[in-house]
Amino acid sequence: MPKLGSMLTSTPHALRGDRPVDQLQTTVMRAELAAVIDRMTVTDGAHPTAIPRLALARASHMQHPVHAIHEPAFCLLAQGSKRVLLGDEVYIYDSSQYLVVSQNLPVSGQVIDASPEAPYLGLRLSFDVKDIAALALDLQLGETLPMRASQRGIFTGELSTTLLDPVLRLVRLLDSPEDVPALAPLITREILYRLLRSADGWRLAQMAVVDSHSQRIAQAISMLSQRFQEPLRVEDLAGEVHMSVSSLHQHFKAVTAMSPLQFQKQLRLQESRRIMISEHVDAATAGHRVGYESQSQFNREYSRFFGLPPARDVKRLRELQLGRAST
């Protein structure tokens, strides 16, 4: 049974401490954001924009879970809700919260509230850890960060007007592309600033602290992502990021909700699925290419992770793709 990482609930203003006027302003701003995304996403799916790293998303129906490596990003919904699974933990958020992923993590995402009349509408603003590091350095956050244990590389936060305001201004720029080169970097920096100043902003700031546990785990994740086809010796990985084996296990699991071996397995399985769908190769070839020596082990672990044997799973996904293309 998945554990609930962060469940969204409806909370009265008095309990949350919000003033009614702030709530009204947030509602009006969120409605404008939804209108802009609705206008700019005629069809379902993810839509790149003229603003680097900004993508808009639309879904008119609930979806099957989508497995992917989620890069560091800030995600916000103007309408609808979504469930994200990391390991055995569940994160649910809607238009009153935002989601931040601070590490490259293998997750499963599923739109759970969408209809043709009220489609799911959202955005994703990807960020480079270097941007966080530069801003944290300017703010001298590394000198004031308290010593804390490693935390998940994913978290949700309460959406405020101070954060929603620059997001709305960024999306409005899509109507004036001539302003994007000059203004988009400034507004993006403001959004990152608001995130760093939020209650959980220290999770992002720790990524910028030299030799912090978060930074070393980021290095370990990067190495695993680049070499997941190779046999993994945790002792070698720990040595490369200058950590003991026990410390690596402890902090890696704290950030990713899984061990390095489990992380590698998910990378392999997700890549094998991508290969079979995009390159039309069979399960034996895909399993071998991602590092499996045993075909039976590959089939067994694939079925356990995706819920179907490789051939049946890929057939189902191709039928879904054909169905979407015909609508």
HELIX and SHEET records of a PDB file:
HELIX    1   1 HIS A   13  ARG A   16  1                                   4    
HELIX    2   2 PRO A   20  MET A   40  1                                  21    
HELIX    3   3 VAL A  129  ASP A  138  1                                  10    
HELIX    4   4 LEU A  141  GLU A  143  5                                   3    
HELIX    5   5 THR A  161  ARG A  172  1                                  12    
HELIX    6   6 LEU A  173  ASP A  175  5                                   3    
HELIX    7   7 PRO A  177  ASP A  179  5                                   3    
HELIX    8   8 VAL A  180  LEU A  196  1                                  17    
HELIX    9   9 GLY A  201  ALA A  205  1                                   5    
HELIX   10  10 GLN A  206  ALA A  208  5                                   3    
HELIX   11  11 HIS A  213  GLN A  226  1                                  14    
HELIX   12  12 VAL A  234  GLU A  240  1                                   7    
HELIX   13  13 VAL A  245  THR A  256  1                                  12    
HELIX   14  14 PRO A  260  GLU A  279  1                                  20    
HELIX   15  15 ALA A  283  ARG A  289  1                                   7    
HELIX   16  16 GLN A  295  PHE A  306  1                                  12    
HELIX   17  17 PRO A  310  SER A  326  1                                  17    
SHEET    1   A 5 LYS A   3  SER A   6  0                                        
SHEET    2   A 5 GLU A  89  ASP A  94  1                                        
SHEET    3   A 5 SER A  81  LEU A  86 -1                                        
SHEET    4   A 5 LEU A 105  ASP A 113 -1                                        
SHEET    5   A 5 VAL A  66  HIS A  70 -1                                        
SHEET    1   B 6 GLY A  45  PRO A  48  0                                        
SHEET    2   B 6 LEU A  54  ALA A  59 -1                                        
SHEET    3   B 6 TYR A 120  SER A 126 -1                                        
SHEET    4   B 6 ALA A  73  GLN A  79 -1                                        
SHEET    5   B 6 GLN A  97  VAL A 101 -1                                        
SHEET    6   B 6 ILE A 154  GLU A 158 -1                                        
END                                                                             
